[in-house]
Amino acid sequence: MFGLGTPELVVILAIAFLLFGGRKLPELGAGLGKAIRSFKNGLNEVEEATGMEGIAKRLPVAREISAVQDKIDKAKDISRMLTK
């Protein structure tokens, strides 16, 4: 996760504790958790709306392209197995 180890996380938490105090940290943590969850939900909605799955459901040509891509991927997997 971003290259942060345990010592770095301890320093960050100590600084946050000094800046905000013990009473404010749980509120900040809950707010940060809600913000991250909201951001992930928004990303999922955008991916569903614009992703290959969403397009493939709407366009027949895209379904064909997706099917061809799946066949190509399977062929690549088989060729990798044979070359090992």
Contacts in CASP RR format, 6 or more apart in sequence:
PFRMAT RR
TARGET T0000
AUTHOR 0000-0000-0000
METHOD contacts of the structure
MODEL  1
MFGLGTPELVVILAIAFLLFGGRKLPELGAGLGKAIRSFKNGLNEVEEAT
GMEGIAKRLPVAREISAVQDKIDKAKDISRMLTK
4 12 0 8 1.000
16 25 0 8 1.000
16 28 0 8 1.000
17 25 0 8 1.000
20 28 0 8 1.000
48 54 0 8 1.000
52 62 0 8 1.000
52 66 0 8 1.000
55 62 0 8 1.000
56 62 0 8 1.000
56 63 0 8 1.000
56 65 0 8 1.000
56 66 0 8 1.000
57 63 0 8 1.000
END
